[in-house]
Amino acid sequence: MMARPLLLISIGNPGAQYATTYHSAGHVVLNALRTHTPTTLPSSWSLRQCPKYMNESGPWVAKEYKQWIKKQPEGKLVVIHDDMEMVPFALKRRAGGMSARGHNGLKSIMASMPQQLRNGWERVGVGIPRPNSRERGHTADHVLSKMTRDELAGLTSGDFLARVVKLLEAMAAEV
C-alpha cells in the first residue's frame, strides 16, 4: 500500500528576529527537514511554513489545508509546533482537535478549521524548555527568547530529524 500524502505545516513567528526563538521550534524543524535530512523525503509530502504570526496562524493554515486536500483527498495535515509541556527534544503526536493546552497558535487553527476538516488533521509537538514561572507575561517572554546554540543544534541534528521522519512515516502509513 502506498503511503498517504502529508501536508506538513510549521507554525511559529515570521521574520529573522524570531527565527531561532522557542516559539518557532516548528519552523526550525521543518527547515531542517528540508535541508539536513539524510534521506530523501517522499515526494507526496508537502512542506510549508506558515508566514503569519503564531497567534494568527489559523486562517492561513485552514486555507492551505482546504486547497491542498482537494488535490490530495487521501492526505493528512500535520502541524509542527513548539510544546513547553514536554521535555526538550521530545516529540508528541496528538489529534488536531484535542486540547490546545494554552497554545494560542493551536487555538487559532482549531477556531479556523472548517467543520468538515476538523477531524482530518494531527499535530506534532516539539518539546522546548519550560519557563521558570507560568505567569502570562513570563511565559510570553520565554517563548519569544532565543534558543541556545546547543538547543538549536539538537533540533537540527541527524538523530533528532530521524526521529521526526520515523514519526511522520508512521502517520503516513496509516489508513
N, C-alpha and C positions, 0 to 999 in steps of 0.2 A: 504494500500500500504506500502511496505517495504521501509525504508529509504535508500538513496544512500550511498554506501561506501565512506568514505573520507580518503584521504591521507593527513595528517597534517604534514607539514614540517616547522620547525622553522629555521630562518636564524639569524646569529649572528657571533661572532668570537669564535674560539675554544680555549681551554686552561683555566686553573684556573685563570690566570691573567685577563681574560675578562669575567668571568662567571657572574659577577654582574654589568657589565657596561650597560649604556643605550642602546648601540648598540646591546646588547644581550638580550634585553627585550623579544623577541620572544622565545629564549631558556628558559628563566626564566618561562614564561607562560606555555610552552609545558611541562617542567619538573614538574611544579606544577600540571598540569592536570594528569600526570602520578601518582603522589604520594599523592596529597592532595585533590583530587576531592571527595566530599562526596558521590556522586552517581557513579555507575559503568558506564564507557563509553561503547558505543556499540562495540561489537566485530568486526564490519565491519569498524571501524576506525583504521587506522594505523598511529602511531605517530613516526616521525623520526626527529632527529636533524641533520642538515647539519654540517658535520665535517670540512668544508672548511671556509676560511676567508670570511667575508661578501661580499667583492667586487669581489670575485672569486667563488661565490656560484652557479652561473647559470649552468655550465656544470653538476655539481653533481645533482642539483635539476631536471634538464631536463632528465638526465639518469634514476634517480629513478622513476620519473613520467612515463617515456616511458615504463619501465619494469613493473611497477605496473598496468598501465592501460590495458595491455594485459590480465592480470588476472581478472581485475575489470572493464570491458568496460563501465559499467554504473556509474563508480565512478567519483569523482571530487578531484582535487588537491586544497588544501588550504594552502597558505604560510602565516605564522605568523611572523610579523616583527615589529620593532620599527617605530614610526612615530612622529617626532617632530613638525609636522604641526597641531597637535591636543593637547588638554589639557591632562595633565597626567591622566592616568587610563581610558581615553575614548577608545572606540572600534569603528573601522570603517571598513565596508565591502566594497570592491571595486573589479571590474573585474580585472583580472590579467594583461590584456593588456593596461589598462588605464595608463595615465602619471605616471612615477615613481617619479615625483616631486623632482628630485635631489637625490633620494635614490639609491646609487650605487649597492647595493645588488639586488634591483628590476631590475635595468638596466641590470645587468648581467644575470638574469633569462630571461628577455624578449629577450635578444640577443641570448640566448642559446636554447630557446624553439623551437622545430621543428614546421614548418608551420602548420601541421595538428593538433597540440595540443595547438596552441596559444590562442584559444578562450575557451578552456576547463578548465581553472583554475581561481581561485579567490584568494584574499588575505584579511587578517585581520590585520589592523594596530593597534598597541597598543600605546596609547599616552604616550609620555615622555616629560619632560620639554624642553622648547626651550632654546637655548643658548642666552647669552646676546648680542652677535654680530653674524651676518650672514657671516662674512668673512671666507673664506675657511679653513684656519688653525685653527681658533677658533671653527668652527663647528666640525671639526675632533677631536680636543681635548675634546670638550664637549661630543660627543657620546662615546668616549672612557673613560670617567670618571665614577667612581663608583656611583651606586645608594645609596641613604641614606638608613638607616635601615627601616625607615617608608615607603619609596617608595617600597622597596623590599617586605615588609610585605603587602603593598597594592596590589601588583601584584600577591601575593600568597594567598590572603585572600579568604575565602569561598564565600563571596559576589561577589568579582570580578570574581572568577572562575565560579560561577553560571551564571553570565552574558555571559562569554565566551561560556560555554556549550550551553546556550539558543540560542546564535547566530549560533553556529555550527549545532545545531539540526535543526534550520530553513533552513540552507543551505542544509543539508542532506535530508530534506523533499521535496525539490523542484525537479521537474522532469526536 
